[in-house]
Amino acid sequence: MLRKTLTAATAIILGLISTATIGGIGILIVMTTAGIAALLIAVLFLSGGFLLGYKVYKTALTRGLVNFITAVNASPDFDNLEPSDNSNHRLYDIPEYISAFEKHEYLFNGGTIRIWGNYTFPGFNSFNKIESVKSPKADLLQITFSNGNILSILAPESIIEGDSYLKVINCQKAEWVWTDASTNSLVSATFELQNNRVNVIAPGNITVSQYHFQPGEPAIVLLE
């Protein structure tokens, strides 16, 4: 309860700071410049300030304070760089990753899951140990975990593996399959990035909020 209260209070403060920063520019324009054009520009700044403040508030509230503050939107260009010979990570395509796993030459064997920054779906925060990987068709990577969960990644780009992570920089679509504890049956959700928005098809009892997603993050991340 205390943690939720602190998160909400901090989210409000961050939202107000964002509003004041942008809105303050609008107020400064009104105070220092005369004319209709200046007034219109000031109104735009004030409106933008309120909108930005609200978005900061909602994002901080739904993602949690720590994840909001420490979020990193690194450029995929850096992730796509070819690893050097002494690098502690590897860059694969689908066949190369499957081959490395089958030969037990992998660096990483499981962890928690994020899809475009979202870690809130059932099973994401459980430890998902990779049991097998396969490619049912040429552009599909399917990862099966020892707990029965399945992650299917369509057209993955830049599969990168390190000692403590596995990530896919981009993909066309992802499907997550997990066991519903209440019915003991498999259910699934699909995720697809379109126009900087993650479209989700999920069971009706799953609450989906765009504030839980960060389209600038890698499509898939497994963290130890």
GILIN-V707581 format. One record per residue. RES is the residue in three letters. D_LAST is the distance of its C-alpha to the last C-alpha in Angstrom with 1 decimal. Layout:
res:RES d_last:D_LAST
res:RES d_last:D_LAST
This chain:
res:MET d_last:27.6
res:LEU d_last:27.7
res:ARG d_last:24.3
res:LYS d_last:25.5
res:THR d_last:28.8
res:LEU d_last:27.3
res:THR d_last:25.1
res:ALA d_last:28.2
res:ALA d_last:30.4
res:THR d_last:28.2
res:ALA d_last:27.8
res:ILE d_last:31.7
res:ILE d_last:32.1
res:LEU d_last:29.8
res:GLY d_last:31.8
res:LEU d_last:35.1
res:ILE d_last:34.3
res:SER d_last:33.5
res:THR d_last:36.7
res:ALA d_last:38.7
res:THR d_last:37.6
res:ILE d_last:38.5
res:GLY d_last:41.3
res:GLY d_last:42.8
res:ILE d_last:43.4
res:GLY d_last:45.4
res:ILE d_last:47.4
res:LEU d_last:48.1
res:ILE d_last:49.5
res:VAL d_last:51.8
res:MET d_last:53.0
res:THR d_last:53.8
res:THR d_last:54.8
res:ALA d_last:57.5
res:GLY d_last:57.9
res:ILE d_last:56.6
res:ALA d_last:54.0
res:ALA d_last:52.5
res:LEU d_last:52.4
res:LEU d_last:50.6
res:ILE d_last:48.0
res:ALA d_last:47.5
res:VAL d_last:47.1
res:LEU d_last:44.4
res:PHE d_last:42.5
res:LEU d_last:42.9
res:SER d_last:41.7
res:GLY d_last:38.8
res:GLY d_last:37.9
res:PHE d_last:38.0
res:LEU d_last:35.9
res:LEU d_last:33.2
res:GLY d_last:33.3
res:TYR d_last:32.9
res:LYS d_last:29.9
res:VAL d_last:28.2
res:TYR d_last:29.0
res:LYS d_last:27.7
res:THR d_last:24.4
res:ALA d_last:23.7
res:LEU d_last:24.8
res:THR d_last:22.8
res:ARG d_last:19.5
res:GLY d_last:19.6
res:LEU d_last:20.7
res:VAL d_last:17.5
res:ASN d_last:15.9
res:PHE d_last:19.4
res:ILE d_last:20.1
res:THR d_last:16.8
res:ALA d_last:16.7
res:VAL d_last:17.0
res:ASN d_last:19.2
res:ALA d_last:19.1
res:SER d_last:21.7
res:PRO d_last:20.8
res:ASP d_last:23.5
res:PHE d_last:21.3
res:ASP d_last:18.5
res:ASN d_last:21.3
res:LEU d_last:22.5
res:GLU d_last:22.9
res:PRO d_last:20.7
res:SER d_last:23.0
res:ASP d_last:23.6
res:ASN d_last:21.7
res:SER d_last:18.7
res:ASN d_last:15.2
res:HIS d_last:14.4
res:ARG d_last:16.3
res:LEU d_last:18.1
res:TYR d_last:19.2
res:ASP d_last:21.5
res:ILE d_last:21.2
res:PRO d_last:23.3
res:GLU d_last:21.6
res:TYR d_last:18.1
res:ILE d_last:19.6
res:SER d_last:21.6
res:ALA d_last:18.8
res:PHE d_last:16.8
res:GLU d_last:20.2
res:LYS d_last:21.0
res:HIS d_last:17.8
res:GLU d_last:17.3
res:TYR d_last:13.8
res:LEU d_last:11.2
res:PHE d_last:8.1
res:ASN d_last:8.5
res:GLY d_last:6.4
res:GLY d_last:4.4
res:THR d_last:6.5
res:ILE d_last:9.2
res:ARG d_last:11.6
res:ILE d_last:15.0
res:TRP d_last:17.0
res:GLY d_last:15.3
res:ASN d_last:15.9
res:TYR d_last:13.5
res:THR d_last:16.4
res:PHE d_last:17.3
res:PRO d_last:17.4
res:GLY d_last:14.4
res:PHE d_last:12.0
res:ASN d_last:10.6
res:SER d_last:10.6
res:PHE d_last:8.1
res:ASN d_last:9.4
res:LYS d_last:9.7
res:ILE d_last:11.6
res:GLU d_last:15.1
res:SER d_last:17.3
res:VAL d_last:17.9
res:LYS d_last:21.3
res:SER d_last:23.6
res:PRO d_last:26.3
res:LYS d_last:28.0
res:ALA d_last:28.0
res:ASP d_last:26.0
res:LEU d_last:23.5
res:LEU d_last:20.1
res:GLN d_last:19.2
res:ILE d_last:15.9
res:THR d_last:16.5
res:PHE d_last:14.1
res:SER d_last:15.2
res:ASN d_last:15.9
res:GLY d_last:18.3
res:ASN d_last:16.6
res:ILE d_last:17.4
res:LEU d_last:16.4
res:SER d_last:19.3
res:ILE d_last:19.4
res:LEU d_last:23.0
res:ALA d_last:23.9
res:PRO d_last:20.6
res:GLU d_last:21.2
res:SER d_last:19.2
res:ILE d_last:16.2
res:ILE d_last:14.1
res:GLU d_last:11.6
res:GLY d_last:10.1
res:ASP d_last:8.6
res:SER d_last:5.1
res:TYR d_last:6.0
res:LEU d_last:8.9
res:LYS d_last:11.5
res:VAL d_last:15.1
res:ILE d_last:17.4
res:ASN d_last:20.1
res:CYS d_last:21.4
res:GLN d_last:24.5
res:LYS d_last:23.1
res:ALA d_last:20.2
res:GLU d_last:20.6
res:TRP d_last:18.4
res:VAL d_last:19.9
res:TRP d_last:19.2
res:THR d_last:21.4
res:ASP d_last:23.5
res:ALA d_last:23.7
res:SER d_last:27.3
res:THR d_last:28.7
res:ASN d_last:26.4
res:SER d_last:26.7
res:LEU d_last:24.5
res:VAL d_last:24.5
res:SER d_last:23.2
res:ALA d_last:22.7
res:THR d_last:23.2
res:PHE d_last:22.2
res:GLU d_last:24.4
res:LEU d_last:24.8
res:GLN d_last:28.5
res:ASN d_last:30.3
res:ASN d_last:27.4
res:ARG d_last:26.8
res:VAL d_last:24.3
res:ASN d_last:26.5
res:VAL d_last:25.2
res:ILE d_last:26.9
res:ALA d_last:25.7
res:PRO d_last:27.5
res:GLY d_last:29.9
res:ASN d_last:28.3
res:ILE d_last:25.1
res:THR d_last:25.7
res:VAL d_last:24.7
res:SER d_last:25.0
res:GLN d_last:24.9
res:TYR d_last:23.9
res:HIS d_last:20.4
res:PHE d_last:20.1
res:GLN d_last:20.0
res:PRO d_last:21.7
res:GLY d_last:21.2
res:GLU d_last:17.4
res:PRO d_last:16.0
res:ALA d_last:16.8
res:ILE d_last:13.5
res:VAL d_last:9.9
res:LEU d_last:6.8
res:LEU d_last:3.8
res:GLU d_last:0.0
